[in-house]
């Protein structure tokens, strides 16, 4: 998927959003019909049945199948990290990318346990964007190009994509984006991220206030993204849009990945219907964002790691839901008596 060279870059993005398809109603109907014949009481699998329907509706496959799931980790660096908003230094960005490659991170173990692919996308991790408290993170062309790069993450027949990220300072950036999109005060949207102390939390609040103030009331979601967002948020925003166009269900991880989803939501509130929100993280504002968008998280494990860790756990559940629906015998197949009318 490529963007044209004849219009302003963001015009291409807006046109893609306008062209996003709805659910495959035929696939959804077939899954519902088969579910009624499976050897179980109706509704007995609860949300697992809903996930099977969701997979069918947004992949167009009935019964649903997941054969090439992948966690995509988008890694970058943020200039705002130098303002004491994180408990860890920016050097951790490169170190963690190397840890992912060596198989030593938590996400590697989860992907191994559930047989999920993992790919790390290095978004200039050694070249931080300017601090959003003083300068715009990206110009329009660079932001659109980063979104297009994210769109390309679906290459190779991926049929379920899990969003992950890595970038010291990115909970500050995510909080700024969400604050600008949904309003309120900076303290409504900030949390302790990787574990900052009270002084660090105050610096984080100040950074978000300064970043949002620089916008002078700007309401356009893509302008907010480019001016006070980050490369990983831009890439994931592009990926969410591309996944809808290519009928690939998306699993959203924690607070930072939800900021990317929020950009799409602000452009089209129905634009996240193909997304499953994996978990509500321990970052205090995450639940507020989900509530604002009317989304229910699948899990609540008190996690705040990032890396796509919660999304990978949810992908394991989605795989189980697909297998149960497609592999379970019907009453007729198994010779099991159905409920009397």
Secondary structure as the mmCIF struct_conf table of DSSP 4:
data_model
#
loop_
_struct_conf.conf_type_id
_struct_conf.id
_struct_conf.beg_label_comp_id
_struct_conf.beg_label_asym_id
_struct_conf.beg_label_seq_id
_struct_conf.end_label_comp_id
_struct_conf.end_label_asym_id
_struct_conf.end_label_seq_id
BEND BEND1 UNK A 5 UNK A 7
HELX_RH_AL_P HELX_RH_AL_P1 UNK A 9 UNK A 18
TURN_TY1_P TURN_TY1_P1 UNK A 19 UNK A 19
HELX_RH_AL_P HELX_RH_AL_P2 UNK A 25 UNK A 35
TURN_TY1_P TURN_TY1_P2 UNK A 36 UNK A 37
STRN STRN1 UNK A 38 UNK A 38
BEND BEND2 UNK A 39 UNK A 40
TURN_TY1_P TURN_TY1_P3 UNK A 42 UNK A 46
HELX_RH_AL_P HELX_RH_AL_P3 UNK A 47 UNK A 59
BEND BEND3 UNK A 62 UNK A 63
BEND BEND4 UNK A 67 UNK A 68
STRN STRN2 UNK A 69 UNK A 75
STRN STRN3 UNK A 78 UNK A 78
HELX_RH_3T_P HELX_RH_3T_P1 UNK A 79 UNK A 83
BEND BEND5 UNK A 84 UNK A 84
BEND BEND6 UNK A 86 UNK A 88
TURN_TY1_P TURN_TY1_P4 UNK A 90 UNK A 90
HELX_RH_AL_P HELX_RH_AL_P4 UNK A 91 UNK A 102
TURN_TY1_P TURN_TY1_P5 UNK A 103 UNK A 103
BEND BEND7 UNK A 105 UNK A 105
HELX_RH_AL_P HELX_RH_AL_P5 UNK A 106 UNK A 114
TURN_TY1_P TURN_TY1_P6 UNK A 115 UNK A 115
STRN STRN4 UNK A 117 UNK A 122
BEND BEND8 UNK A 123 UNK A 124
TURN_TY1_P TURN_TY1_P7 UNK A 125 UNK A 126
BEND BEND9 UNK A 127 UNK A 127
HELX_LH_PP_P HELX_LH_PP_P1 UNK A 128 UNK A 128
STRN STRN5 UNK A 129 UNK A 129
HELX_LH_PP_P HELX_LH_PP_P2 UNK A 130 UNK A 131
TURN_TY1_P TURN_TY1_P8 UNK A 132 UNK A 134
BEND BEND10 UNK A 135 UNK A 135
BEND BEND11 UNK A 137 UNK A 137
HELX_RH_AL_P HELX_RH_AL_P6 UNK A 140 UNK A 151
HELX_RH_3T_P HELX_RH_3T_P2 UNK A 152 UNK A 154
TURN_TY1_P TURN_TY1_P9 UNK A 155 UNK A 157
STRN STRN6 UNK A 160 UNK A 166
TURN_TY1_P TURN_TY1_P10 UNK A 168 UNK A 169
HELX_RH_AL_P HELX_RH_AL_P7 UNK A 170 UNK A 182
BEND BEND12 UNK A 184 UNK A 184
HELX_RH_AL_P HELX_RH_AL_P8 UNK A 186 UNK A 189
TURN_TY1_P TURN_TY1_P11 UNK A 193 UNK A 195
HELX_RH_AL_P HELX_RH_AL_P9 UNK A 198 UNK A 214
TURN_TY1_P TURN_TY1_P12 UNK A 215 UNK A 217
HELX_RH_AL_P HELX_RH_AL_P10 UNK A 221 UNK A 228
HELX_RH_AL_P HELX_RH_AL_P11 UNK A 231 UNK A 245
TURN_TY1_P TURN_TY1_P13 UNK A 246 UNK A 247
STRN STRN7 UNK A 249 UNK A 252
BEND BEND13 UNK A 254 UNK A 254
HELX_RH_AL_P HELX_RH_AL_P12 UNK A 255 UNK A 267
TURN_TY1_P TURN_TY1_P14 UNK A 269 UNK A 274
STRN STRN8 UNK A 275 UNK A 277
STRN STRN9 UNK A 279 UNK A 279
BEND BEND14 UNK A 282 UNK A 283
TURN_TY1_P TURN_TY1_P15 UNK A 284 UNK A 285
HELX_RH_AL_P HELX_RH_AL_P13 UNK A 286 UNK A 293
TURN_TY1_P TURN_TY1_P16 UNK A 294 UNK A 294
BEND BEND15 UNK A 298 UNK A 298
STRN STRN10 UNK A 299 UNK A 299
TURN_TY1_P TURN_TY1_P17 UNK A 307 UNK A 308
HELX_RH_AL_P HELX_RH_AL_P14 UNK A 309 UNK A 327
BEND BEND16 UNK A 328 UNK A 328
HELX_LH_PP_P HELX_LH_PP_P3 UNK A 329 UNK A 329
STRN STRN11 UNK A 330 UNK A 330
HELX_RH_AL_P HELX_RH_AL_P15 UNK A 331 UNK A 334
TURN_TY1_P TURN_TY1_P18 UNK A 335 UNK A 335
HELX_LH_PP_P HELX_LH_PP_P4 UNK A 336 UNK A 340
#
